[in-house]
Amino acid sequence: MNVSALSGVPEWLPDHLQAEGIEELYPPQAAAVDAGVTEGESLVASVPTASGKTLVAELAMCASVARGGKALYIVPLRALAGEKRAEFEAFEEYGLSVGVSTGNYESDGEWLATCDIIVATSEKVDSLVRNDAPWIDDLSCVVSDEVHLVDDGHRGPTLEVTLAKLRQRNQGLQVVALSATIGNPEILAEWLDAELVDSTWRPIDLKKGVHYGQAIHLEDGEQHELGVRDGEKPTAAIVRDTLADGGSTLVFVNSRRNAEAAARRLADTVEGELTDEERERLATVAAEIRDVSDTETSEDLASAVERGAAFHHAGLASDHRTLVEDAFRERALKVVSATPTLAAGVNTPSRRVVVRDWRRYDGEAGGMKPLSTLEVHQMCGRAGRPGLDPYGEALLLANSHDELDELFDRYIWTEPEPVRSKLAAEPALRTHLLATVASGFASSRSGLLEFLDRTLYATQTDESGRLERVADDMLDYLVVNDFLERDGEDLQATSLGHTVSRLYLDPMSAAEIVDGLRAADDRPSALGLYHLASRTPDMYELYLRSGDSEEYTMLAHERETELLGSVPSEFEDRWEDWLSALKTARMLEDWASELDEGEITDRYGIGPGDLRGKVDTAEWLLSAAERLAGELGLEWAPAVREARTRVQHGIQSELIDLAGVRGVGRKRARRLFETGIETRADLRNADKPVVLGALRGRRKTAENVLDNVGRADSSMEGVEPSGSVTVESGGSSDREDQSSLGEF
């Protein structure tokens, strides 16, 4: 189908697509148009990666806006939100406005009312519905990207319930669900009352196979030699072969440690093949990586990048990941070793994909467990970039002939598993039942069950009564903990329940926080509050390593009076969880005591991304605790506010006023404080040479800081820094000084 023949879209869109080099629609895109996607019909598109799903969404959204509506694009990850926003900004020259929203779960996002296209994570959309964002009623088109993630035990229920609520609130809403190839797309289409486009078409060939011995065995029976030299690993041989053909390689492994080790080894293969221009570009990227954080992880990543390789996993800071992804897309980086996080929708195609590890540790299984077929197919789908690669090739690695056969049977010749709703799990249902009542989608038990009947779970379940039984158990919990009131069949959220729902807390987290604050006999310490936040279900605790139990048991006894609530016995099942929460709290206390980031990551065996994630979560939970303390009339709100501010900026108490000035942050605040500038007022009236000296001679930074604190004459022209300082030049070398972790 030629784009000039499109109907229902704004008149500028065909010319825009042609200017982008798109003359003809891909077959799945044409099928979507034939199914009515530009005329407001709902659609499930189950097609491979790189087959043009995003254009299907763009056609639907632009057509919907042209009819006077508003479009919402739901993504599973924050990183994807930024990527899609950048893509959709191309429409702004035609008068469309694009907004993105991923954080602040207490906001109703009022400013988004002026946007034609809104990009948000499913959690953010759920929170907007809970906070009664008025513009939700104006939605005419909702796109759900990576909708197969309803199968995910963590994020899936939120996406499922959010889509059900949006469809109930907006009658006639067009839902466009974009999915990888899955085993049961017809079930998703039935649930969403949508047309189905189910296709295996790709714009370039994807060859899947297994490397074994000295050869590649492909799914069509073809074999060709790919020799492994003496002392060489198969992965290195594949990377070497791909480089010889001018391609890049993406290697999937099963752990962070393996990703880092593989990058170091594969850099030996890549380094000698780099051009001078590529070395110069990679040196720049490495310098930017070192600016992100002063940690061993950051240095290890930069060292690998300088040699043409990189690793990618959730322990990296978000800026680390972005720099790696951008350099890999440019093909300056030749190989990236990654955990499966990189397969979750981020646009990072390569000539070859190697699934080196097809098993990973599973705590519930108590050992190594094979990856799902769907997950491996998602990884394989990253192979081949249209316009740059003649083909894509995805390879698994076998160590024996039996394993060769097993990999073909398990992954190459097998269709992906069907997706299944995870809504009936207690934690998910507990949270979403409260939100459903608090946000007015149901006001009785029967109404609640009627709403649940709109979910994917109800569409596909063959286990009669299970959802009802779990719902009744969760309703009992919510009533006992004063989140809901029940009068016969009728249900109503209490004031506390409304607050918990708007704060986007798991009710069990809220109950833990409330009980802990009520148990305090004296002003809670920062450690006590960090421990309280860390033992909620909303915080992922640090893992107890060998020897940690003894260390943190001693710490629990030493500081028992600071811990809020009753301390469990060492013989109770929850004792280890209590200690894990204490380890997490101690890490947060170290951060709030101004310990260097590198020292913290070394001490706790974590990456900078882990630290920043824990800090963000602690800040959010303590903000919620402050609100709950006010709601219940407890006197500890000021103590909670201080602990929250300290962990937000990573500072001790005396720096709270200074660190709140935009552009100051933890290290600059400490240097200013040590010169005698202790408050905002001091900073506003301080001698300029003193300020410039404390800020290491960075004139532009000093001017911005003085502007932000309200000083009228902020110019540093002609001012010389006082004291003995090293004057820094350039833009980003002092980056960590000027930002709190929450800003990354």
SVG drawing of the C-alpha trace seen along z (x, -y; Angstrom):
<svg xmlns="http://www.w3.org/2000/svg" viewBox="-26 -43 72 79">
<polyline fill="none" stroke="black" stroke-width="0.4" points="0.0,0.0 1.4,-3.4 1.3,-6.0 -0.4,-8.4 -3.5,-6.2 -3.9,-6.4 -7.3,-7.5 -8.4,-9.0 -5.0,-10.5 -4.2,-14.3 -3.4,-15.6 0.2,-16.4 1.1,-12.8 1.6,-11.2 4.1,-13.9 5.8,-13.7 6.3,-9.9 7.6,-10.3 10.1,-12.9 11.2,-10.3 11.8,-7.8 8.6,-5.8 6.8,-5.3 5.2,-1.9 3.7,-0.4 5.1,2.9 2.6,5.8 1.7,5.8 1.2,2.0 -1.0,2.3 -3.0,5.0 -3.5,2.7 -4.8,0.0 -7.2,2.5 -8.4,3.5 -9.4,-0.1 -6.6,-1.4 -6.8,-4.9 -10.6,-4.9 -10.7,-4.4 -10.9,-0.6 -9.1,1.2 -6.3,3.5 -3.8,6.0 -0.7,6.2 1.4,9.3 4.4,8.9 8.2,9.3 10.6,6.7 11.6,4.1 8.5,4.8 7.1,1.3 4.8,1.5 5.6,-2.1 4.3,-3.5 1.0,-1.6 0.7,-3.5 1.6,-6.8 -1.1,-6.3 -3.7,-5.6 -2.7,-8.5 -2.4,-11.1 -5.7,-10.0 -7.3,-10.2 -6.0,-13.7 -7.1,-14.8 -10.7,-13.8 -10.4,-16.1 -9.2,-13.5 -6.2,-13.0 -3.8,-10.0 -1.9,-8.2 1.1,-6.0 1.8,-3.6 5.4,-2.2 6.7,0.3 10.0,-1.5 11.0,-5.1 13.9,-4.8 11.4,-3.9 9.3,-7.0 12.2,-9.3 12.9,-7.4 9.3,-7.6 9.0,-11.2 12.0,-12.0 10.4,-10.1 7.0,-11.8 8.5,-15.3 8.7,-15.2 5.0,-15.9 5.3,-19.2 6.2,-21.0 2.6,-20.2 1.0,-21.7 0.8,-18.6 2.0,-18.9 3.8,-16.0 4.2,-15.5 5.9,-12.8 5.2,-11.9 6.9,-9.1 7.3,-10.2 5.6,-11.9 2.8,-9.5 0.9,-12.0 0.3,-14.4 -2.8,-14.6 -0.6,-15.8 -2.8,-18.8 -0.3,-20.3 -0.8,-17.3 -4.3,-18.5 -2.8,-20.7 -0.9,-17.9 -2.3,-16.0 0.0,-13.0 1.1,-11.9 3.8,-9.3 3.8,-7.6 4.6,-4.4 1.7,-2.1 2.4,-2.9 2.2,-6.7 -1.1,-6.2 -2.5,-4.2 -1.5,-6.9 -3.1,-9.6 -6.4,-7.6 -6.2,-7.3 -5.6,-11.1 -8.6,-11.7 -6.7,-13.6 -9.5,-15.4 -8.0,-15.0 -8.3,-11.2 -11.9,-11.7 -10.7,-13.3 -8.7,-10.3 -9.8,-8.8 -6.9,-6.5 -4.6,-4.5 -1.6,-2.6 -0.1,0.1 3.5,0.9 4.9,4.3 1.4,5.4 2.7,9.0 4.2,7.8 0.8,8.3 2.4,11.7 5.0,10.1 4.3,10.8 5.6,7.3 4.3,4.9 1.6,6.9 -1.3,6.5 -0.9,2.7 -1.0,2.6 -4.0,5.0 -6.0,3.0 -5.1,-0.3 -6.4,0.7 -9.6,2.1 -10.2,-1.2 -9.5,-3.4 -11.9,-1.3 -14.6,-1.5 -14.1,-5.3 -14.0,-6.1 -16.7,-4.3 -15.7,-3.8 -12.0,-4.2 -9.7,-2.9 -7.0,-0.6 -4.0,0.3 -2.0,3.0 1.5,3.7 3.0,7.1 5.9,9.3 5.0,12.5 3.2,14.6 1.4,17.9 -2.2,16.5 -2.7,13.1 -6.3,13.9 -6.9,13.9 -5.6,10.3 -7.8,9.4 -10.9,11.0 -10.2,9.1 -9.8,5.8 -12.6,6.3 -10.0,5.6 -9.1,6.7 -6.0,8.9 -3.0,8.6 -0.8,11.6 2.3,11.7 5.8,13.1 6.9,10.8 10.2,8.8 11.7,6.2 15.0,8.1 15.6,11.8 16.3,13.1 18.4,16.3 18.2,18.2 20.5,21.0 23.0,22.6 26.8,22.4 28.4,25.8 31.9,26.9 33.4,25.1 30.1,24.3 26.8,22.4 23.7,24.6 20.8,22.6 17.0,23.4 16.7,24.1 19.3,26.8 22.1,24.7 25.5,25.0 28.6,22.9 32.0,22.8 32.8,20.4 36.0,21.6 37.0,21.1 40.8,20.7 42.9,22.3 42.3,20.5 39.4,18.6 35.8,18.6 32.9,19.2 31.5,15.8 34.8,14.1 35.0,16.1 31.5,14.9 32.3,11.3 35.6,11.6 33.7,13.0 31.0,10.3 33.6,7.5 35.2,8.9 31.9,8.4 31.5,4.9 28.8,5.7 28.1,5.3 27.2,8.0 24.9,8.0 25.6,10.7 23.1,11.7 24.3,13.3 22.6,14.2 24.1,12.0 25.7,8.6 29.0,10.1 29.1,12.1 28.1,9.1 31.1,7.1 33.5,10.0 32.4,10.7 32.9,7.0 36.4,7.0 37.3,10.2 35.5,9.1 37.3,5.8 40.5,7.8 38.9,9.0 37.5,5.6 40.3,3.2 42.6,3.9 39.9,3.5 39.0,-0.1 39.7,-3.1 41.4,-6.2 38.0,-8.0 36.2,-5.4 38.9,-5.5 38.4,-9.3 34.6,-9.0 34.8,-6.2 37.3,-8.2 34.7,-11.0 32.0,-8.5 34.3,-7.0 34.9,-10.5 31.2,-11.1 30.7,-7.8 33.3,-8.7 31.5,-11.9 28.3,-10.1 29.6,-8.6 32.8,-8.2 32.6,-4.4 34.5,-1.3 31.6,-0.3 31.8,-3.6 35.5,-3.2 35.3,0.4 32.6,-0.6 34.6,-3.5 37.7,-1.3 35.9,1.2 34.2,-1.4 37.6,-2.9 38.4,0.4 35.2,0.8 33.1,3.0 30.6,2.3 28.3,4.0 24.7,3.1 22.6,4.1 20.3,2.6 23.1,1.8 24.3,-1.0 23.0,-4.5 20.5,-5.5 23.0,-7.9 25.5,-5.1 22.9,-3.0 21.9,-5.8 25.5,-6.5 26.1,-2.9 22.9,-2.5 23.6,-5.7 27.2,-4.6 26.0,-1.1 23.3,-2.5 26.0,-4.7 28.1,-1.5 31.0,-3.2 30.7,-0.4 31.2,3.0 29.9,5.3 27.7,5.0 27.3,7.8 23.9,7.4 21.5,8.9 18.0,9.4 17.0,5.8 18.2,4.6 15.8,6.9 12.8,5.1 11.9,2.8 14.9,0.4 15.9,-0.2 19.4,1.4 19.6,3.6 22.8,5.3 24.0,7.5 24.3,10.5 22.7,11.5 24.3,14.1 22.3,15.7 25.3,17.0 23.4,18.1 20.0,19.6 19.6,20.5 19.6,18.1 19.3,18.4 15.7,18.5 15.2,18.1 11.8,19.8 13.2,22.8 16.2,22.9 18.7,23.1 19.2,22.4 16.1,22.3 15.8,22.1 14.6,18.8 11.2,18.7 10.9,19.1 9.3,15.7 12.2,14.0 14.8,15.7 12.7,14.7 12.7,11.1 16.5,11.2 16.8,12.7 14.5,10.0 17.3,7.4 19.3,8.9 19.4,6.9 18.8,3.2 16.8,2.2 18.8,0.1 22.2,1.0 22.3,4.8 21.6,7.2 20.3,9.7 20.1,10.4 21.5,13.5 20.7,14.8 22.7,17.6 22.6,19.7 25.7,21.6 25.8,25.4 28.5,27.3 27.4,30.8 25.4,32.5 22.6,33.2 22.5,29.5 22.4,28.6 19.3,30.7 17.7,29.3 18.3,25.7 16.6,26.3 13.7,28.0 13.3,25.5 13.9,22.2 14.5,22.4 11.6,24.5 9.2,23.7 6.5,20.9 6.6,18.5 4.4,19.3 1.0,17.9 0.8,14.9 -1.2,15.3 -2.6,12.7 -0.9,12.4 -3.7,10.4 -4.9,13.0 -1.7,12.8 -2.4,11.3 0.0,8.3 -1.3,7.1 -4.9,7.6 -4.6,6.0 -3.2,2.8 -5.6,2.6 -8.8,3.5 -8.2,0.5 -7.5,-1.8 -10.6,-0.6 -12.9,-1.5 -11.0,-4.7 -11.1,-6.0 -14.8,-5.3 -14.8,-2.4 -16.7,-0.2 -18.7,-0.9 -19.8,2.6 -18.5,6.1 -20.6,7.0 -19.5,3.9 -15.9,4.8 -16.4,8.3 -18.1,6.8 -15.1,4.6 -12.7,7.6 -14.8,9.4 -13.4,6.8 -9.8,8.0 -7.7,10.3 -7.7,12.7 -11.5,13.1 -11.2,13.5 -8.8,16.4 -9.3,18.1 -10.6,21.6 -10.4,21.7 -13.8,20.8 -14.1,18.7 -10.4,18.2 -10.3,14.5 -13.4,14.1 -11.9,16.0 -8.6,14.0 -10.6,10.7 -12.6,11.6 -9.4,12.3 -7.9,9.0 -11.1,7.1 -10.9,8.5 -7.3,7.3 -8.2,3.8 -11.1,3.5 -9.2,4.7 -6.4,2.2 -8.9,-0.7 -8.4,-1.3 -12.0,-0.3 -15.3,-0.4 -17.9,2.3 -21.6,2.0 -23.1,5.3 -22.3,5.3 -21.4,1.6 -17.7,0.6 -16.2,-2.8 -12.6,-3.9 -11.7,-5.6 -9.8,-8.9 -6.7,-6.8 -7.5,-4.5 -7.9,-7.4 -4.6,-8.8 -2.8,-5.5 -4.3,-5.0 -3.3,-8.5 0.2,-8.0 0.5,-4.9 1.5,-2.7 1.0,1.0 -1.6,1.0 0.7,3.4 3.5,0.8 1.2,-1.8 0.1,0.5 3.8,1.2 4.6,-2.5 1.6,-3.5 2.2,-0.8 5.9,-1.8 5.2,-5.5 2.5,-4.8 5.0,-2.6 7.6,-5.4 7.9,-6.6 10.4,-9.3 11.5,-11.2 12.5,-8.6 16.1,-8.5 17.1,-8.6 18.2,-4.9 14.9,-3.9 12.9,-5.6 15.1,-4.2 14.6,-0.7 10.9,-1.3 10.8,-2.2 13.1,0.6 11.0,3.4 7.9,2.4 7.0,4.5 7.6,1.4 11.4,1.5 13.6,4.1 16.0,5.0 19.7,5.6 20.7,9.3 22.3,10.7 25.7,12.1 27.8,14.7 28.8,13.3 26.2,10.5 23.8,12.1 26.3,12.0 27.2,8.3 23.7,7.1 22.4,9.1 25.0,7.3 23.9,4.0 20.3,4.8 21.1,5.4 23.4,2.2 20.7,0.0 17.6,1.8 16.1,-1.3 16.1,-3.1 14.2,-0.4 10.4,-1.1 8.0,1.6 8.6,4.9 11.9,6.6 11.3,10.2 13.1,13.1 16.2,14.5 14.3,17.8 11.3,16.3 11.0,16.8 11.0,13.0 14.3,12.4 16.4,12.5 14.0,10.1 14.4,7.8 18.2,8.0 18.0,7.4 16.0,4.3 18.5,3.2 21.4,3.6 19.4,1.5 18.8,-1.1 22.4,-1.2 23.3,-1.9 20.8,-4.8 22.3,-6.1 25.8,-6.0 24.5,-7.9 22.8,-10.5 26.1,-10.8 27.9,-12.0 29.9,-8.8 31.3,-8.8 29.2,-7.0 32.2,-4.8 32.8,-3.7 29.1,-2.8 28.9,-0.8 32.1,1.1 31.0,1.6 27.6,3.1 28.6,4.8 26.1,2.9 26.2,0.7 25.5,-3.1 22.1,-2.3 21.2,-0.2 22.1,-3.0 20.2,-5.6 17.2,-3.3 17.2,-2.7 17.6,-6.4 14.7,-7.3 12.4,-4.6 13.4,-5.7 12.6,-9.3 9.2,-8.4 8.3,-6.1 9.4,-8.7 7.4,-11.4 4.4,-9.0 5.2,-8.4 5.2,-12.2 1.8,-12.5 0.5,-9.5 1.8,-11.0 -0.1,-14.2 -3.2,-12.3 -3.2,-10.4 -2.2,-13.4 1.1,-11.9 3.8,-14.2 6.7,-12.7 6.2,-14.4 9.1,-16.9 11.5,-14.0 10.3,-12.1 10.7,-15.2 14.3,-15.7 15.2,-12.0 13.6,-12.3 15.5,-15.5 18.8,-14.0 18.4,-10.9 17.2,-12.9 20.4,-15.0 22.8,-12.6 23.6,-15.1 23.9,-15.5 21.3,-17.6 23.3,-20.8 23.3,-21.0 19.6,-20.7 19.0,-24.4 22.0,-24.8 21.5,-21.6 18.0,-22.6 19.4,-25.4 19.2,-24.3 22.7,-23.6 24.3,-23.0 23.9,-19.3 25.8,-17.4 29.5,-18.1 29.2,-21.8 27.0,-22.3 29.7,-20.8 32.4,-23.0 30.3,-26.1 29.5,-25.1 33.2,-24.7 33.8,-28.3 31.2,-29.6 28.3,-29.8 25.7,-27.7 22.3,-28.8 20.5,-30.2 20.6,-33.7 24.4,-33.3 24.8,-32.3 22.7,-35.2 24.9,-37.7 28.3,-35.9 31.4,-37.5 31.7,-36.4 35.4,-35.4 34.4,-33.0 31.6,-31.5 33.7,-31.1 36.5,-29.5 34.1,-27.0 32.8,-26.2 36.3,-25.5 36.5,-28.5 33.6,-27.5 32.2,-31.0 29.1,-29.9 28.2,-27.5 28.6,-30.2 26.5,-32.6 23.7,-30.0 23.8,-29.2 23.6,-32.8 20.7,-33.4 18.9,-30.4 19.3,-31.7 17.9,-35.1 20.9,-37.3 20.5,-40.3 24.1,-40.8 25.2,-37.3 27.9,-38.1 31.3,-36.7 33.1,-38.8 36.4,-40.0 36.0,-38.0 38.9,-35.9 38.3,-32.9 39.5,-33.1 41.7,-30.4 43.8,-27.9 41.6,-26.2 42.0,-24.3 40.1,-26.2 38.0,-23.8 36.9,-24.4 34.5,-22.7 31.0,-21.6 30.5,-18.3 33.5,-17.3 31.9,-18.4 28.6,-16.7 28.2,-14.7 28.7,-17.8 25.8,-19.6 23.1,-16.9 21.2,-14.8 20.8,-11.2 17.1,-11.7 17.9,-14.0 19.5,-11.3"/>
</svg>
